[in-house]
């Protein structure tokens, strides 16, 4: 059985939305199909687009998961944290100061 095409609905409080990725305007309340590669973009905008079918709902669930780094076992050197260097700021014109460090 073929996988269903993800389908979303425009629920934006702004009404009709011009969606360049689809090349058209999506009217308020309109349901529309989304190509697989565009699903994460719509899934992440829950205030504007609502998943209509299971395929889209799965994508929304995936998009809303907290970010987890791919290599979570990698050790970090928390002991060697250093303060960022203060930016060099040029002195006032004619003051003879080359640089002032904040």
C-alpha positions as CSV (number, residue, x, y, z in Angstrom):
1,X,0.0,0.0,0.0
2,X,1.4,3.4,-0.9
3,X,2.1,5.9,1.8
4,X,-0.5,8.7,2.1
5,X,0.5,12.1,0.9
6,X,0.8,14.5,3.9
7,X,-2.1,16.9,4.1
8,X,-2.3,20.1,6.1
9,X,-4.9,22.8,6.7
10,X,-4.4,26.6,6.9
11,X,-5.4,27.6,10.4
12,X,-3.5,30.8,10.4
13,X,-5.1,33.7,12.3
14,X,-4.0,35.9,9.4
15,X,-6.3,34.1,6.9
16,X,-5.0,33.4,3.4
17,X,-1.3,32.9,3.2
18,X,1.1,33.2,0.2
19,X,3.3,30.1,0.4
20,X,6.2,30.5,-2.0
21,X,7.3,26.9,-1.4
22,X,4.0,25.8,-2.9
23,X,3.9,28.5,-5.5
24,X,0.4,29.7,-4.6
25,X,-1.9,31.3,-2.0
26,X,-3.5,29.0,0.5
27,X,-6.9,30.3,1.6
28,X,-8.2,30.3,5.2
29,X,-9.4,26.8,6.1
30,X,-8.1,25.3,2.9
31,X,-6.6,21.7,3.0
32,X,-3.7,21.0,0.8
33,X,-1.2,18.3,0.0
34,X,2.5,18.8,0.7
35,X,5.5,17.1,-0.9
36,X,7.5,15.0,1.5
37,X,10.6,17.3,1.5
38,X,8.4,20.3,2.6
39,X,6.6,18.5,5.4
40,X,9.0,19.6,8.2
41,X,8.5,23.3,7.3
42,X,4.7,23.0,7.6
43,X,4.9,20.6,10.6
44,X,6.9,23.1,12.6
45,X,4.4,26.0,12.1
46,X,1.6,24.7,14.3
47,X,0.0,28.1,14.7
48,X,-0.4,28.3,10.9
49,X,-0.9,24.8,9.7
50,X,-2.8,21.8,11.2
51,X,-2.1,18.2,10.2
52,X,-5.1,16.6,8.5
53,X,-4.0,13.0,8.0
54,X,-1.8,10.5,9.8
55,X,1.2,11.1,7.6
56,X,1.2,14.8,8.4
57,X,0.5,14.1,12.1
58,X,3.6,11.9,12.3
59,X,5.6,14.7,10.8
60,X,4.3,17.2,13.4
61,X,5.1,14.9,16.2
62,X,8.7,14.5,14.9
63,X,9.1,18.2,14.4
64,X,8.0,19.0,17.9
65,X,10.5,16.6,19.6
66,X,13.2,18.3,21.6
67,X,16.5,18.5,19.8
68,X,19.0,15.8,20.7
69,X,22.5,15.9,19.4
70,X,23.5,13.0,17.2
71,X,26.5,12.1,19.4
72,X,25.1,12.6,23.0
73,X,28.0,10.4,24.4
74,X,30.6,12.9,23.4
75,X,32.4,14.4,26.4
76,X,32.6,18.1,26.8
77,X,35.3,20.1,28.4
78,X,33.2,22.2,30.8
79,X,36.3,22.8,33.0
80,X,38.0,24.8,30.2
81,X,35.3,27.3,29.6
82,X,36.8,30.8,29.1
83,X,35.2,34.2,29.0
84,X,35.0,35.6,25.5
85,X,37.6,38.3,24.8
86,X,36.2,41.9,25.0
87,X,35.9,43.4,21.5
88,X,38.5,46.0,20.6
89,X,36.9,49.4,20.0
90,X,38.7,52.3,18.3
91,X,39.3,55.3,20.5
92,X,37.7,58.7,19.8
93,X,39.1,60.5,16.7
94,X,42.1,62.6,17.6
95,X,42.5,61.2,21.1
96,X,45.8,59.4,20.2
97,X,44.4,56.2,21.6
98,X,44.9,53.3,19.1
99,X,42.4,50.9,20.7
100,X,40.2,50.8,23.8
101,X,39.3,47.4,25.1
102,X,35.9,47.2,26.7
